[in-house]
Amino acid sequence: MSTARAERLVNLVLALLSTRQYLTAEKIRGIVPGYGDAASDEAYFRTFERDKTELRELGIPLETGRNSAFDAIEGYRIARRDYELGEIDLAPDEAAAVALASRLWDSPELTGQAQGALVKLRAAGLEVDDQAPTVVEPRVRAEPAFGPLLAAVQNGQAVRFEYRRSGSPERIMRTLEPWGVVSWRARWYVVGHDRDRGATRCFRLSRVTGQVRPVGKPGEVRRPEGVNLLKLVTATVDSEPAPVTTARLWVADGRAAGVRRRGTVVGRATVDGEEGDLVEIGLLYPESAADWISAQGPDVVVYEPDVLAKSVQDRLEAVVARQGSAL
């Protein structure tokens, strides 16, 4: 789903949930951001019909009705009684799990759009419930490949991408017919038919480098019946050996205290004229450390293993590329 479409659906849900009145299609067009740019009336109504279908498929109950007997046109709203969950009683461990899961979701880009929708509702003279909770969180933080791969799954389209195998810095181009994207043990995987190997394969998204490019026409890829994506991932991951790897890092003096706490100082070295310690850290999954090591910037340099050094380099290059595009 594109960002623009996701924002439009969020705005529509907030508008319909925040009013007790029925909103006509024309009123929705005027107050919900994302509809005003329609090229024509016909284009707007086609988009609105698709969005209503999408919401219903997501399990969001849309009500139709009229505000009074004098209204000639039906409107739409979302009844709070049908949408909200009933009272939930969680044990302490369950509450902790929910709290951790909630940290996966973040939608700062949509905050302004959502508030804009409520402001327009009030400006239109409609009754708005100020106590309406934030009910939709449309974006999950994940690897850069997450969005393009999920879009390819939804479009039924093959993709090509560079991939680093476990324990190796070498990049190999892969062509995949994606069936789905799933999460297992805090990592994201894409599952599908690998055209290069002629077999079913799982790829960890953190090892996908560069851009994910679509191949062929949409609708050409179909997920086989009866395929359990999570079982394929768990079988693949559990079969991979996971020996402890010793990572050797250079850490600048007086910097990166968090890195120092995780390892053992084994010597001294100079990098670009700056003094620092050589630190060794035991890692079960070397690539998993790339995020927090790359966050240290130039204060930490990875000597080995090569796969970790390459992963950190990829992340730093991505940061530089984003900063360059923003200028």
C-alpha positions as CSV (number, residue, x, y, z in Angstrom):
1,M,0.0,0.0,0.0
2,S,1.4,3.4,-1.0
3,T,2.0,6.1,1.7
4,A,-0.6,8.4,0.2
5,R,-3.3,5.6,0.2
6,A,-2.4,4.7,3.8
7,E,-2.7,8.3,4.9
8,R,-6.1,8.6,3.2
9,L,-7.5,5.5,4.8
10,V,-6.3,6.7,8.2
11,N,-7.9,10.1,7.7
12,L,-11.1,8.4,6.6
13,V,-11.3,6.1,9.7
14,L,-10.6,9.0,12.0
15,A,-13.2,11.2,10.4
16,L,-15.9,8.5,10.5
17,L,-15.1,7.4,14.0
18,S,-14.9,10.9,15.4
19,T,-18.5,12.0,14.5
20,R,-21.8,10.6,15.6
21,Q,-23.5,12.0,12.4
22,Y,-23.6,10.3,9.1
23,L,-21.2,11.9,6.6
24,T,-22.2,11.9,2.9
25,A,-19.7,11.1,0.2
26,E,-19.6,14.8,-0.8
27,K,-19.0,15.9,2.7
28,I,-16.2,13.3,3.1
29,R,-14.6,14.6,-0.1
30,G,-14.4,18.1,1.3
31,I,-13.1,17.3,4.8
32,V,-10.9,14.2,4.5
33,P,-7.3,14.9,3.3
34,G,-6.5,12.8,0.2
35,Y,-9.7,13.1,-1.7
36,G,-9.6,16.7,-2.7
37,D,-7.0,16.0,-5.4
38,A,-9.3,13.8,-7.4
39,A,-9.2,14.8,-11.1
40,S,-13.0,14.4,-11.5
41,D,-16.2,13.4,-9.6
42,E,-16.0,9.9,-11.3
43,A,-12.3,9.5,-10.1
44,Y,-13.3,10.5,-6.6
45,F,-16.2,8.1,-6.3
46,R,-14.1,5.2,-7.7
47,T,-11.4,5.9,-5.1
48,F,-14.0,6.2,-2.3
49,E,-15.6,2.9,-3.3
50,R,-12.3,1.2,-3.2
51,D,-11.5,2.6,0.2
52,K,-14.8,1.5,1.6
53,T,-14.2,-2.0,0.4
54,E,-10.7,-1.9,1.9
55,L,-11.9,-0.9,5.3
56,R,-14.6,-3.6,5.3
57,E,-12.0,-6.2,4.4
58,L,-9.9,-5.0,7.3
59,G,-12.9,-5.7,9.6
60,I,-13.8,-2.0,10.2
61,P,-17.6,-1.8,10.4
62,L,-19.0,1.0,8.2
63,E,-22.5,2.1,9.0
64,T,-24.8,3.7,6.4
65,G,-27.8,5.8,7.3
66,R,-29.4,9.3,7.3
67,N,-29.3,11.9,10.0
68,S,-33.0,12.7,9.7
69,A,-36.0,11.7,7.7
70,F,-35.5,14.8,5.5
71,D,-32.1,13.7,4.2
72,A,-32.2,12.4,0.7
73,I,-28.7,11.0,0.6
74,E,-27.2,8.3,2.8
75,G,-24.1,8.9,4.7
76,Y,-21.4,6.9,6.5
77,R,-19.9,6.6,10.0
78,I,-18.1,4.1,12.2
79,A,-20.0,3.1,15.4
80,R,-17.8,3.2,18.4
81,R,-19.7,0.3,20.0
82,D,-18.9,-2.0,17.1
83,Y,-15.3,-0.8,16.5
84,E,-13.8,-0.7,20.0
85,L,-12.7,-3.7,22.0
86,G,-14.5,-4.7,25.1
87,E,-12.8,-4.6,28.5
88,I,-9.5,-6.5,28.4
89,D,-7.9,-8.0,31.5
90,L,-4.2,-8.7,30.9
91,A,-1.8,-10.6,33.2
92,P,1.5,-8.7,34.0
93,D,3.5,-10.7,31.5
94,E,0.8,-10.2,28.8
95,A,0.7,-6.5,29.5
96,A,4.5,-6.4,29.1
97,A,4.3,-8.2,25.8
98,V,1.7,-5.8,24.5
99,A,3.9,-2.8,25.6
100,L,6.9,-4.3,23.8
101,A,4.9,-4.9,20.7
102,S,3.5,-1.4,20.7
103,R,7.1,-0.1,20.4
104,L,7.3,-1.5,16.9
105,W,4.8,1.0,15.6
106,D,5.4,4.6,14.9
107,S,3.4,7.1,12.7
108,P,4.7,10.7,13.3
109,E,4.1,11.6,9.6
110,L,0.4,11.0,10.0
111,T,-0.1,13.0,13.2
112,G,-0.5,16.3,11.4
113,Q,-2.9,14.8,8.8
114,A,-5.0,13.2,11.5
115,Q,-5.3,16.5,13.4
116,G,-6.1,18.3,10.2
117,A,-9.0,16.0,9.6
118,L,-10.4,16.7,13.0
119,V,-10.0,20.5,12.5
120,K,-11.9,20.3,9.2
121,L,-14.7,18.3,10.9
122,R,-15.1,21.0,13.5
123,A,-14.9,23.7,10.9
124,A,-17.7,22.0,9.0
125,G,-19.9,22.3,12.1
126,L,-19.9,18.6,12.9
127,E,-19.9,17.1,16.4
128,V,-16.5,15.7,17.2
129,D,-15.7,13.5,20.2
130,D,-12.5,14.9,21.7
131,Q,-11.9,11.7,23.6
132,A,-11.5,9.6,20.5
133,P,-8.3,7.5,20.9
134,T,-5.7,7.1,18.3
135,V,-7.0,3.9,16.8
136,V,-4.9,3.3,13.7
137,E,-1.1,2.9,13.6
138,P,-0.3,2.4,9.9
139,R,3.5,2.2,9.8
140,V,5.9,-0.3,11.4
141,R,9.6,0.4,11.7
142,A,11.5,-2.2,9.7
143,E,14.4,-2.6,7.2
144,P,14.3,-0.5,4.1
145,A,13.4,-3.6,2.0
146,F,10.2,-4.1,4.0
147,G,8.0,-1.7,2.0
148,P,9.0,-2.7,-1.5
149,L,8.8,-6.4,-0.7
150,L,5.4,-6.1,0.9
151,A,4.2,-4.0,-2.1
152,A,5.5,-6.8,-4.4
153,V,3.6,-9.4,-2.5
154,Q,0.4,-7.4,-2.7
155,N,0.9,-6.7,-6.4
156,G,1.8,-10.3,-7.2
157,Q,5.1,-9.2,-8.8
158,A,8.6,-10.7,-8.9
159,V,11.6,-8.7,-7.5
160,R,15.4,-8.6,-7.8
161,F,17.7,-7.6,-5.1
162,E,21.3,-8.0,-3.8
163,Y,21.6,-10.3,-0.8
164,R,24.4,-11.2,1.6
165,R,24.4,-14.7,2.8
166,S,25.0,-15.5,6.5
167,G,28.6,-15.2,7.5
168,S,29.7,-13.7,4.2
169,P,30.2,-10.1,3.0
170,E,29.6,-11.2,-0.6
171,R,26.6,-9.8,-2.4
172,I,24.6,-12.0,-4.8
173,M,21.8,-10.9,-7.0
174,R,18.6,-12.9,-6.4
175,T,15.3,-13.0,-8.3
176,L,12.3,-13.9,-6.1
177,E,8.6,-14.5,-6.6
178,P,7.5,-13.3,-3.1
179,W,4.7,-15.0,-1.4
180,G,4.7,-13.1,1.9
181,V,6.7,-11.1,4.5
182,V,6.6,-12.5,8.1
183,S,8.3,-11.8,11.4
184,W,10.1,-14.4,13.5
185,R,12.2,-13.8,16.6
186,A,12.3,-10.0,16.1
187,R,13.5,-10.4,12.5
188,W,11.7,-9.9,9.2
189,Y,11.8,-12.5,6.4
190,V,10.4,-12.7,2.9
191,V,9.4,-16.1,1.6
192,G,8.9,-17.1,-2.0
193,H,10.1,-19.0,-5.1
194,D,13.8,-18.3,-5.8
195,R,14.1,-18.4,-9.6
196,D,17.8,-18.7,-9.5
197,R,17.7,-21.8,-7.4
198,G,14.4,-23.1,-8.6
199,A,13.2,-23.7,-5.1
200,T,11.4,-22.2,-2.1
201,R,13.7,-19.9,-0.1
202,C,13.5,-17.5,2.9
203,F,15.5,-14.3,2.9
204,R,16.2,-12.1,6.0
205,L,15.4,-8.5,5.2
206,S,18.4,-7.2,7.1
207,R,20.6,-8.9,4.6
208,V,19.0,-7.3,1.6
209,T,21.2,-4.5,0.3
210,G,20.5,-1.8,-2.2
211,Q,17.1,-1.3,-3.9
212,V,14.4,-3.9,-4.4
213,R,13.4,-3.7,-8.1
214,P,10.2,-5.2,-9.5
215,V,10.5,-7.7,-12.4
216,G,7.8,-8.5,-14.9
217,K,4.2,-7.6,-14.7
218,P,1.9,-7.3,-11.6
219,G,-0.3,-10.3,-11.1
220,E,2.1,-12.9,-12.4
221,V,3.1,-14.3,-9.0
222,R,0.6,-16.3,-7.0
223,R,1.1,-17.8,-3.5
224,P,0.5,-21.6,-3.7
225,E,-2.4,-23.0,-1.8
226,G,-1.7,-24.5,1.7
227,V,1.7,-22.8,2.1
228,N,2.5,-21.9,5.7
229,L,5.0,-19.1,5.5
230,L,5.9,-19.0,9.2
231,K,6.6,-22.8,9.2
232,L,9.0,-22.3,6.3
233,V,10.8,-19.5,8.1
234,T,11.1,-21.4,11.4
235,A,12.3,-24.5,9.7
236,T,15.0,-22.6,7.8
237,V,16.1,-20.4,10.7
238,D,16.2,-23.3,13.2
239,S,18.4,-25.4,10.8
240,E,21.0,-22.6,10.6
241,P,24.1,-23.1,12.8
242,A,24.6,-20.3,15.3
243,P,28.2,-20.5,16.7
244,V,29.5,-17.6,18.8
245,T,31.6,-15.3,16.7
246,T,34.2,-13.0,18.2
247,A,34.0,-9.5,16.8
248,R,37.1,-7.3,17.1
249,L,36.4,-3.5,17.3
250,W,38.4,-0.4,17.7
251,V,36.8,2.1,20.1
252,A,38.0,5.7,20.5
253,D,39.2,6.7,24.0
254,G,36.4,8.1,26.1
255,R,33.7,7.1,23.6
256,A,31.1,4.4,23.0
257,A,30.7,3.3,26.7
258,G,27.9,0.9,25.7
259,V,30.2,-1.0,23.4
260,R,32.9,-1.2,26.0
261,R,30.5,-2.7,28.5
262,R,29.6,-5.5,26.2
263,G,33.2,-6.6,25.5
264,T,36.8,-7.0,26.7
265,V,39.7,-4.7,26.0
266,V,42.5,-6.7,24.5
267,G,44.9,-4.0,23.3
268,R,45.5,-0.6,21.9
269,A,45.5,0.9,18.4
270,T,45.5,4.1,16.5
271,V,43.0,5.0,13.7
272,D,43.5,8.1,11.7
273,G,45.8,9.5,14.4
274,E,43.3,8.9,17.2
275,E,44.1,6.6,20.1
276,G,41.7,3.9,21.2
277,D,41.2,0.4,22.6
278,L,40.8,-2.9,20.8
279,V,37.7,-4.6,22.1
280,E,36.5,-8.2,21.6
281,I,32.8,-9.1,21.8
282,G,31.2,-12.5,21.5
283,L,28.2,-12.4,19.2
284,L,25.7,-15.2,18.4
285,Y,24.5,-13.3,15.3
286,P,27.1,-10.8,14.2
287,E,24.8,-9.0,11.8
288,S,22.4,-8.2,14.6
289,A,25.0,-5.9,16.2
290,A,25.3,-3.7,13.0
291,D,22.5,-1.3,14.1
292,W,23.9,-0.3,17.5
293,I,27.5,-0.4,16.3
294,S,26.8,1.9,13.3
295,A,25.0,4.3,15.6
296,Q,28.4,5.0,17.2
297,G,29.6,6.6,13.9
298,P,33.4,7.1,13.6
299,D,33.9,6.3,17.3
300,V,33.9,2.5,16.5
301,V,35.6,0.7,13.7
302,V,34.9,-3.0,13.0
303,Y,38.0,-5.0,12.2
304,E,36.4,-8.4,12.0
305,P,34.3,-10.4,11.1
306,D,34.0,-9.1,7.5
307,V,30.2,-9.7,7.5
308,L,29.7,-7.3,10.5
309,A,32.1,-4.7,9.0
310,K,30.2,-4.8,5.7
311,S,26.8,-4.5,7.5
312,V,28.0,-1.5,9.4
313,Q,29.4,0.1,6.2
314,D,26.1,-0.5,4.4
315,R,24.2,1.4,7.2
316,L,26.6,4.3,7.3
317,E,26.5,4.6,3.5
318,A,22.7,4.7,3.6
319,V,22.8,7.5,6.2
320,V,25.2,9.5,4.0
321,A,23.0,8.9,1.0
322,R,19.9,10.1,2.8
323,Q,21.6,13.2,4.1
324,G,22.9,14.0,0.6
325,S,19.4,13.6,-0.9
326,A,18.0,16.0,1.7
327,L,20.4,18.8,0.8
